[in-house]
Amino acid sequence: MVEKVIKHVEVNKHIDTAGDSIWDRDGVNVPSSIFVSTVQIVENTYLNDDGSVDFTTTEGLIFHPEYEGWEVYTDSKFCENVAEAAGLTDFVKYFDFSEQGMQYTNCCHLDVEVA
């Protein structure tokens, strides 16, 4: 696999959440805003044994170093608010959480479609 960062944006702002994550329960409290340091859009190219391209994927990463949870996952406004704060609204068509198992501590993993 060949990984290429196609967009790197320093955000360094607190980004509002909607507060409606399904994981905000049972003693877990998702903050009303989360400090986001950086957003990256990454293109991964997977190669065949002969070196030809098999397929390419695009993913996003939202780094939030001060919030050590993944429970913001499913919040209805967080990704949209991050895209706006990072100036990505014209760069991406789709920018939202990938599956729950792909989420990290201190980083949201996203499915992304570039415009």
C-alpha positions as CSV (number, residue, x, y, z in Angstrom):
1,M,0.0,0.0,0.0
2,V,1.1,3.5,-0.8
3,E,-0.2,6.2,1.5
4,K,-0.3,9.9,0.4
5,V,-1.6,12.8,2.4
6,I,-3.5,14.9,-0.1
7,K,-4.7,17.5,2.3
8,H,-3.3,18.6,5.7
9,V,-5.0,21.4,7.6
10,E,-4.0,22.8,10.9
11,V,-7.3,23.7,12.7
12,N,-6.3,24.4,16.3
13,K,-9.9,25.3,17.4
14,H,-12.6,24.0,19.7
15,I,-15.3,22.5,17.4
16,D,-18.9,22.3,18.7
17,T,-20.7,18.9,18.9
18,A,-24.4,18.5,18.6
19,G,-24.4,16.4,21.8
20,D,-26.5,13.6,20.3
21,S,-23.9,10.8,20.0
22,I,-25.5,7.5,20.9
23,W,-22.4,6.8,23.0
24,D,-23.1,9.7,25.4
25,R,-24.6,7.5,28.1
26,D,-23.8,5.2,31.0
27,G,-21.4,7.7,32.6
28,V,-19.7,8.7,29.3
29,N,-20.1,12.4,28.6
30,V,-19.1,13.8,25.2
31,P,-18.1,17.4,25.6
32,S,-20.1,20.2,23.9
33,S,-16.9,21.1,22.0
34,I,-13.7,19.3,21.2
35,F,-10.3,20.8,20.5
36,V,-9.3,19.7,17.0
37,S,-5.6,20.1,16.1
38,T,-5.4,18.8,12.6
39,V,-7.4,17.2,9.8
40,Q,-5.8,15.0,7.1
41,I,-7.2,13.6,3.9
42,V,-5.3,10.5,2.9
43,E,-5.3,8.5,-0.3
44,N,-4.3,4.9,-0.1
45,T,-3.3,3.1,-3.2
46,Y,-3.2,-0.7,-3.1
47,L,-1.0,-2.5,-5.6
48,N,-1.0,-5.9,-7.3
49,D,2.0,-8.1,-7.1
50,D,3.2,-6.7,-10.5
51,G,3.1,-3.1,-9.2
52,S,-0.1,-2.1,-11.1
53,V,-2.8,-0.3,-9.1
54,D,-5.5,-2.6,-7.7
55,F,-7.7,0.1,-6.1
56,T,-7.5,3.4,-4.3
57,T,-9.3,4.6,-1.2
58,T,-9.7,8.0,0.4
59,E,-10.1,8.5,4.2
60,G,-10.0,11.3,6.6
61,L,-8.5,11.7,10.1
62,I,-9.6,14.3,12.7
63,F,-7.0,14.6,15.4
64,H,-8.3,15.7,18.8
65,P,-5.4,15.4,21.2
66,E,-7.1,16.7,24.3
67,Y,-10.2,14.5,24.1
68,E,-9.2,10.9,24.8
69,G,-12.5,9.3,23.7
70,W,-14.0,7.9,20.5
71,E,-17.6,8.4,21.8
72,V,-18.2,11.5,19.7
73,Y,-18.8,8.9,17.0
74,T,-22.3,9.3,15.5
75,D,-22.6,13.0,16.6
76,S,-24.7,14.6,13.9
77,K,-22.8,17.9,13.6
78,F,-19.2,17.2,14.6
79,C,-17.8,16.2,11.1
80,E,-19.7,18.9,9.4
81,N,-18.4,21.5,11.8
82,V,-14.9,20.3,11.4
83,A,-15.1,20.4,7.6
84,E,-16.3,24.0,7.8
85,A,-13.6,25.0,10.3
86,A,-10.9,23.4,8.2
87,G,-12.1,25.0,5.0
88,L,-12.9,21.7,3.4
89,T,-16.5,22.2,2.3
90,D,-15.5,22.8,-1.3
91,F,-12.8,20.0,-1.3
92,V,-15.0,17.1,-0.1
93,K,-18.4,15.8,-1.3
94,Y,-18.7,13.4,1.6
95,F,-17.0,13.7,5.0
96,D,-18.4,11.5,7.8
97,F,-17.5,8.9,10.3
98,S,-16.4,5.5,9.1
99,E,-17.5,2.3,10.9
100,Q,-17.3,2.3,14.7
101,G,-14.4,-0.2,14.8
102,M,-12.2,2.2,12.9
103,Q,-12.4,5.0,15.5
104,Y,-9.3,5.8,17.6
105,T,-8.6,7.4,20.9
106,N,-7.7,11.0,20.1
107,C,-8.7,10.6,16.4
108,C,-11.8,10.2,14.4
109,H,-11.6,8.0,11.3
110,L,-13.8,9.2,8.3
111,D,-15.0,8.0,5.0
112,V,-14.3,10.7,2.5
113,E,-15.2,11.5,-1.1
114,V,-13.2,14.3,-2.7
115,A,-15.0,16.8,-4.9
